Amino acid sequence: MSREGQGVEQRGVEIVPKGEQTFGFWDLFIVWAGFSIIMTNFLLGSLGVGIGIGPAILAHVIGIVLIAAVVWLGTKLGSDQGIAGTVAMRSAFGINGRYIASVVMFVVGVGWFGVQTGIVGSAAHEIMRGVSPPLAFTPTIWMVITGVLMASVGIFGYRAIVWLNRLSIPGLILLLVWLAYKLATVYGDQLSAFQPTGGITFPAVINLLPAGMAAAFVLGADYGRYVKSGRATFAAPLSVIVFFAVVASLGVASAAVAGTWDPVQIFVDLGLGTFGLLMLILAAWTTNVSNIYVASLALSNITGWLRVRTSVIASVGGVALAVGGIYSFQGLVNYLTLITALLIPTTGVLVVDYFIRNRQRILTDELFKGQDSAYWFYRGWNMRAVVAWAAGAVVTFLLPQSWIPAISSMLVSGILYYALTTNTKSVAAETAEKPAEQPKEAVSG
């Protein structure tokens, strides 16, 4: 029986039964469309404009395809096994090793919620000053108002997220078309005359979006666990490619016209008014519900608390970060580097462990046990996975941008993990070789 009760999803990180994996291709496509049409992608797109409009769009498309591939791998694992991404990490890192991914995912979800709430609150303040001064309030008040609104849907869970996206996506698509039309008709001459300003390289632009989507694999599994197996899983990467490309390209073009990376200032300079405010709110809302959802699952994975409680905690933390000023250029740069180093290497390890070493097999029941689990390894930790993860994290800080750290760190951790485990048997293989326990013979009296 589903545990969604009166509309609030109660399920935490336990296995989703096949009977509850009812979401199809278009449900998943819409969810990822809502996640993709975000100011984060608009912002990261704008940061690449220094190499030129055409080259920046090409670099972003390369990065987006890489993201889509990782998202599909995570979606397939989640759909096949019915488990969340942070739970899947237990199979590679050990029962206690799940804390690595869980802590980082909580930080990622709450942090991005704070960033986007900061963007929306600041934009609401700036735009409303011209539209309706009595409603301008202050940026802080708008951050609290919009933060509470966005968090409310995330607390209700997966089905509420699907319905929010069903209602929002048509309007968002119309707004994107309108923005593209205005850029082409009103600012066409400025776009044609734009000259590259430098300050960033082609490989560094490729790295931007994958770095921002460090949680791609985990998020793919989190949503994929409710999805039917088979063709439905391809909806996630397809949606990512289409909508990431559209939003990032609009970010590039808008930055070329406005001459700034800041989405808030771009929207003000382009005179987007009420429509711009609506786009910011809807685009951030459809993504921030996902940020809260992911953060709540990660915290539930650590504490065992119900997802409703962890959602409230994550929401309060995200709003506090927004009010505290997490939204700034240097803050974003440092934040992207940190989550790249801490989270992306875990993807490299898990991809190798699940798809190569274990041939897409996980003993899901064993993931919820303690010292008697097949995934206990050494005191609850798979030290080979931890070493590979740490190496990937170090690589992120050492490699130049020309090596695309967001990709290189994943490859280093995955390859090193494979090398460290070459002479060892996988958990699935060891379990398959164990003879079945024979029933005890009756003792004659």
N, C-alpha and C positions, 0 to 999 in steps of 0.2 A: 504494500500500500504506500502511496506517495505520502511524504511527510510535509506537504506544503500547506496543510491545514486550511486556515481561513485566508489564504492568499500570501502569507508570509512564509518564505522558504525556510524550513527548519533544518534541512540537511546540512551537515557541516562537511567534513572531509571523508566520510565513510563512502564505501562503494555505492555507485548508482546502479541499481538493477537494470537489466536489459529492458524490463517492462516500462521503465521510466525514461528510457532513451527514445523519446518521441519526436524530438525536433528534427526537421528535415532540412533540405538544401536551402530553401529560401529563408527559413528562420535564422539559420546560421549566417547566411549572406547578409541579412539585415542587421544582425547584431554586430558583425564586423564592419559593416558600412558605418554604423553609428560610432564605433570605436575609431574608425579611420578618419572621419570628418571632424577633425579636432584642431584646436589652435596650436597644439604641440607640433603637429606636422606642418602647419602653416608657418610657425616660427622657425623650425629646423629647415624648411624649404628656403625661407628668406635669408638664412645665414650663408647659403651657398652662392648668392648672386654675384659675389666678387669675381668669379671666373667667367662671368657672362651668362646671359639668359639661357641660350641653347645648351652650352656645356653643363650648366648647373642642372638643368632638367634631365639631361642624359645621365649624369652622375647619380642623381636621385633615383632614377628608374633602375639603375644597376643595384643600388642599395635596397630598393623596394623588392626586387625579385629575390634577393637573398633573404630578406625578412619573410617573404611569402613561403619560401621553402621551409624555413624553420617553423613557421606557424602551422604548416600542414603536418609536419612530423609530430608536433605536439598534439594537434587535433586528432590525428590517427591513434596515437597512444591513448589519449583520453577516451575516445570512442570505443576502442577495442577492449580496454580494461575497466572503464567506468570509474576512473580515479582522477583526483585533482593533481595538478602538476607538482605541488610540494609533497604530496603523498608519494608520487612516483619517484621522487628523489631518494626515498628511503631504500629503494631497491638497489641503487648504485652507491649511495654514501653510507648506508647502514641506518638502523632504526634511530639512533641518536644523530646521525649525520644530517637528518632532515632539518635540523635547526639552522644549518648554513643557508639553505634556500629559503626557509620560512622567515627568518629574521630579515634577510635582504628583501624578500618580496613584500613584507610588511612595510619596510622603509620605502621601497619603490612606489607602492600603491598610495601610501599616505603622502609621500613627497610630491608625486605628480598631482594628486588631488589639491594639495596646497598651492602648487604653481598655477594650475588652471583656475582655481578659485581666485587667486591673486589677479590673474589676467582679467577675468570676468568682472570682478569687483572694481578694478581700476577703470576698465572700459565703461562700465555702467556709470561711474561717477563722471568721467570725462564727457561722455555723450549726452547724459541727462542734463548736464550744465547748460547745454545749448538747446535741448528739446523742452525740458521742463525744470527750470531751476529749483522750484520747491521740492522736487523729488530727487535732487542731486545728492542730498545727504553728505556723507563722507565716504572715501574708499573703504574704510574699515567696516562701516555699517553695511555697505553693499557686499562686502566679502562674507559677512556673517549671514546676510539674507540669502544670497545665492548659494553659499555653501550648505546651508540647511536644506534648501530646496533640492539641490543636486544629491545630497546624501540620502534624502528620504526614500528615493526609489531604490538605491543600492541596498538599503536595509531590508526591503521587501524581497529581494532576491532575483533569481534568474528569469522567471516568467515576467516579472515586472519590468526587467530590463528589456526583454523582447518587445513588450507592448509599448514601452516608451519609444523604442527605435521605430516601430511600425508607425507611430503617430508623428514622429519627428523627421524621419528621413525624407519624405516627399517635400516638405518645406525646406529642408536643408539643401536638397538638390536644386530647387528653384532659386534659392539664394546664391548658390555657387554659379549657376548659369547667369544670374543677374550681375554678379561681380565680374565674371569673365567678359560679359557684354560691355560693361562700363569700362573695363580696362582697355578693351579693343577699340571702342568707339571714341571715348573721351581722351584716353591717354595713349592712343596708338602712336603718335609722333614721338612721345617720350620713350616708349618702348623701342622704337626703331633706332632712336639716336643713342640709346644707352651704351656706354663703354665699360668694359670690365675694370674694376678698381683694384684687383689683386687682394692680397692679404690672406688668401686661402688657396689650397691646391686641389686639383681634381680628385685625387685619392681621399683627401680630407673631407671633401663634400660627400663622396660615397659613404664615408664612415658615419656621417651625421645621423641619418635615420636609423640604421641598425643600432647605434649607440643608444638612441632614444627609446628603441624597442628592445632593450635588453631582456625584458620579460616575455618575449614573443613565444618561446616554447612552453613556458609554464601557463601563460594565459590561453594558449591554444588547447592545452589539456584541460584546463578549468572549464572552458566552454564546450569542448569536445565530449566531455563525459555525459552530456545530455543528448548527444546527437546520434542518429542512426548510423550504423556502419556503412561503408561503401562509398558511393558517389557523393553523398551528402557532405563528407569531410572536405571535398574539394571546393566547397563554397567559401571557406575561410580564406585560402590563399588567393582565390579569384577576386574576392571583395577587397582584400588588402591591395592587390596590384592596381585595381581600378581606382579606388578612392584615395589611397595614399598618393598616387601619381597626380590626380586632379588637384588635391589640396596643396601638395608640395609645389606643384607648378604655379598655382595661383600665388603662393607665398613668394616664389622667385619673382614673378612679374610685379606683384604689389610692392616688394622691396625695391625693385628697380625704379619704380615710379616715385615712391615716397622717400627713398634715400635713407631708410632706417630699417633695422631688424625687428623693432618692437611692434608686435601686432596691434597693441592699443593705439600707438601713435600713427601707425599705418591707416587704421580705420578712421581715425580723426582727420588725418590729412586728406584722405580720399573723400571725405564728406559723406560717409555712409549713413549717418544719422540713425534713425529708429531701426532700419533694416540691418545695419551693421550690428547694433546692439542685440537684435533678435538672433542673428547668426552666431555671435559670440556665445550667447546664453545656451542656445540649442546645441551648438557644436561641443561646448565644454560639458554640458549636462550629459549628453549621450556617452561621453568618454569617462567622465568622473564617476558615474555609477559603476563602471567597470573597475576603476581604480579602487573604489571602496569594496567592491565584491572580492577582488583579488586579495586585498589587504586583510579582509575579514577571514578568508579561508586560510591565509598564512598564519594569522594569530590563533585561529581555531586549531590548526595543526600543531601548534606549540603547546597550547593550554588545555585543549579538549573542551573548551567552552562552546555553547551554542553559537551559531553564526550570527544570530540577531544581536547578541551581546557584543561580539567582536566587531560587528559593523558599526555600532554606536561608538565604541572606543576609537576605531579608525577614523570615523567622521569627525569626532571632536578634535583628534590630533591634526587632521588635515586642515580644518578651519583655523586652528591655532597657528599652524605654520603659515597660512595665508596672511593672517593678521600680523604675524611676526615679521613678514617681509621676505619670504623665500624667493619671490619673483624678482630677479635681477640678472643682468648679463653674466657677471662673474659667478653668481650663485648657480646659474644654469650650467655653466661650463664645468665647474667643480662637481656638480651633481651628476652630470652625464658621465664624467670620467670615473667617478666612484661606483656607480651602478654597473657600468661596463666591466670594471675590474672584478667586482664581487659576484655578479650574476651570470654573465655570458659564459665563463668557463664551466659553470655547472651544466650548461646545455651541452657542451662538447662531451663531457663525461657521460651524461645520461643517454645521449644519442648513440654513442658507441656501445654502452652497456646494454641498452634495450634492443636496438636494431641489428647490431653485429654480434655481440657476445651471446646474448640470450635469444636471438632470432624471434623477437617480438613476443616473448613469453615473460610473464610476471606472476609469481605466486601471490596473488592479491591478498588472500587471507593472512599470509605471513607478515604483511606490512603493518598489521595492527597488533602484533604480539610483542613481547618483551624479550627477555634473555633466551627464551626457547625458540625464537624466530630464526628462520633460515637466513635472514638478513641481519643477524646480530653482529657477525664478523668479529672484530676485536673490541670488546666492551661497548658494542653498539656502533662502532665506527669502521668503515672500510678505508683503511689508511692509504691504500693505493689511489683511491678516488680523491681523497683529501689532498694528497701530494700533487696529483695532476691538476686539481682545481687551483691550488696555491701557485703553481707554475704559470698557469694561464693568467692569473691575476697580476703577477709580477710583470709578465710580458706586456700587459696593457700600459703600464707606466714606462716601460723601457723602449718600446718600439716607436719610431717616428710615425706621423700621420700617413706617410706614403705607404706604410704597410697595412693600413686599414685595421687598427687595433681591435675593433669590434668583431672582425672576422678572424684575424690572426690568433687572438686569445682563445677562441673556441676551437680552432684547429689544433693549436698547441696542446691544450688540455685533453682533447679527444685522442690525439695521436699518442701522447705520453701515457694516457690511461690504458690504451690498447697495448702499448709496449710493456707496461708494468704487469699486465694481466695475461700476457701471451702464454705463459707456462702454468696457468691456473685454470681450473674448471669453473664455469659459470654456475650460479646457484641453480638455475633451471636444469642444467646438465647433471649436476650432482644429485639433485632430487629424483630425476628420472632413473638414475642408476641404482638408487637404493631399493632393495627388495621390499616388497609389501610385508607389513607385519603379520606374522602368522597367528591365527587364533590359538589360544592356549588349550591344550588337551584336557579333557575332564579327568580328574584324579579319581581312580576307582577306590572305593572304600572297602 
